[in-house]
């Protein structure tokens, strides 16, 4: 089994670009053309494959029955809130 590459120092170039070293890319399964999602979390930069994020979200909401629409529930909540604000 290949050794996992877990830490290295990298430097931003003058245009702010970052090169992820090949051993780290291989360990993470990042390949040329992959779409990555970048987010800041507690002062850290987190990079994940878009597919990984999508799968995590699908898993998070997998327990919901197919008849439940979170979008419709959110819209209904927003409409109720707008009516309440209009009546104030």
HELIX and SHEET records of a PDB file:
HELIX    1   1 UNK A   22  UNK A   28  1                                   7    
HELIX    2   2 UNK A   50  UNK A   60  1                                  11    
HELIX    3   3 UNK A   70  UNK A   86  1                                  17    
SHEET    1   A 2 UNK A  36  UNK A  41  0                                        
SHEET    2   A 2 UNK A  44  UNK A  49 -1                                        
END                                                                             
